[in-house]
Amino acid sequence: MNLDYKLREELRQEMRELFKTRHTIAIYATTEPNEALALGGTTTILHEGKVIQSGPTAEVYHTPDCVTSATLFSEPPINLLKGDVTESEVTFDQSAHFPLNQSLSKLEKGSYKFGIRPSHLSLLPKNDDDVELTVQVEVAEISGSETFLHVRNAYFELVLHLAGVHSYEVDETIKIYIPIHKFYVFGMDEKLIHAPINDVRG
């Protein structure tokens, strides 16, 4: 839909009002997760011509069945980190590791894919269970009043979705923070094993 931001917002509002007043089924196709979240109702995710998940929009968003659902229904796409679980902790690399908390304590030893939404990463510690990572900046992509900050280390790449305008130099070293309680956990078969509780915003 090639409409500017204001027109898109007006159209969404008109559609929401239309859905409330008309007793009919309307199908709206979009590639933008935020539009689906704004409209609510039922969301069906299509990938390569197949339905991979369908249900109430909030349920699909908060509890994606698999990595593909989580990736497609997230803007920017959800970050994925391969992690190994031992009897007492989770480790992503030689420097990033944390003890198993109550919500992750039932994970058996082995390898998993951990997902974290870009909006849950931060530049300052905000939670008691934040994990600190030292990373290098790849690019700060400014979009209106938001910034998509792309960072990396030797093991993985991440994207932060930040409010406001943030400027960084390429290869600048910074620290970021990941809240453990916001992790999604997927098996190596990419099926959901654990979703965070009270996942309010993506």
N, C-alpha and C positions, 0 to 999 in steps of 0.2 A: 504494500500500500504506500504509494509515493505522496504522502501528505506531510505537511510540516507538523511539528510537535503539538502546537495549539489545536490544529484541526483534528489530529488524531485523538486528543483528549476529549474534544467536543463530541466526536463520533462515538467514542466509547461510552460517554455518559448518555447519549441518545439511545444507544443500543441497550444499555442497562435498563433504562426506563421503558423501552419497547418490550423487553423480555418480561418485565414485571406486569405489564398491562395486557399482553396478548397471550392467550392460551394456545400456544403453538410451539412447535419444535423448530429452532433455528440452528443452522450449522455454520460456524464461522471458522475459516481456515487461516492460520497465521504461523509464521516462523518465529514469532517473538514471544518468549515465555511471559514477559510482563503483561502483554495483552491478554493472554489466557488467564493470568492471575487476576487482572483487573475485572474481567467479565464474569469470572466464577462459573457456576454451573457444573457441567461435566466436561472433563478433558480427556481426549483420546490422543495418544502419542503414536505417530506413524514413523516407521523407519524402514527404508528400502522396500516400500510397498507393503509392509506388514504392521499390524497393530501389536505394539509391545506392551502397552498398558492403557487401561481406561478406568475412569472412576471420577468421583467428586474432585474438583480441581485442587482443593487444599490437601486432600488425602494423597493424590498423585504427587503433588509437590513435596510434601513432608515425608512421604514414605515411598520413594521410587523403588520399583521391583528389582532394578538392575542398574549397572553402571551406565548403560545407554540411556535409560530414562532419566537418571540423575544428571547426565551431561546435557541432553537435549533440553530438559526443562530447567534450565538455569542460565542466567545471563549476567555476567560472563559464565561460561561452562564451569561446573564444579571442578575444583582441584583434586587430583588423585595422587596419592603417595603410596608406594609399595612399602609395607612395614612387616616386621617379623615380631611375633609374640613369643616370649619365653614364659617361664612360670611366674615371673614377677614384674615384667616390664614390656613395653613396646619400643622398638628402635627403628628409625628411618635411615640413619647413617651413623657414622662413628661419633657424631657430636649431638645428634638429636634423639633423645630417648626420654621416656617418662614411665613412672610406675603405673600398673594397671589400677584404674579407679573402679568404683563399685559398678558402674554401668558397663565396663568392659571386662570385668573380672571373670565372666563366664566363657570368654574366648579360649579355645584350646590352643596349644602351642602350634605354631606354623606361620605361614605367610598369608597376608591379606592385602586388600587395597583399601586405604583409608581416604574418605572423601571429606573435603571441607569447602564450604561455599566461600567465594571471594569476599562477600560482605562480612564474613565472620573473622577475617584476618584483620589485624590492626597494627599500627605503628607504635602504640604504647600499650603496656600491660593493663588489662581491664578486669581480669578474672583471677581467682586464686589458683586456677589450674592451667594458666597460660604456659605454653612451651615457647621459649625464646629461640629464634633461629637467626644466624648471621647469614646474610645473602648479599648478592650484587644486583644492582639495578640494570635491567635491559632497556626498558623504555617506560616513560610516564605518559600514558595516552589520556589527554584531557578531553572530556566530552561535556561541554556546558559547565555545570557546577559539580561535576564528578570527575574522578581520576581513576583510570584502570592502570594500576602499577604492576608491571611485569618484572619479576625478580627470579633469580636462579642461584643455585650453588652447584657443587660438583655432582650432586645426586639427583636433583629434580628441579623443575620450574614451577612457579606459582604465579597466580594473578590475584591482586588485592583490589577490591572495589571500595574506593574511599570517597567520602563526601568532601566537597571542596576541591580547590585547585592545588596540586602538589607538584613541585618541580624538582627533578633530580638529574644529576649528571650520569651519563652512561658509564657503567662499571663502578659507580659509587657504592661503597659498602654501608649497609644499614642493618638494623635489627627489626624483625617483625615478630608478632606474637600470635600463636594459635591456641584457642581454647579447647582443651581436651573434650569437654562435655558437648561440643558441637560436631564431633566426628561422626560421619557415617562409616560403617564397616561393611565391605563386600568381600565375599570369598574370591579365590582365584578363578572361579567359574563366573565371576562378575554378578552373582546373585546377592541381594541384600541380606545381611545378617543382623545388623543393628542400625537403628535410626535414632538420632538424638531426641530427647524429650523436650517439649515446649520449644520447638524450632519455629520461632516467631517470624523471622524474616530471612529471605534468601538473598 
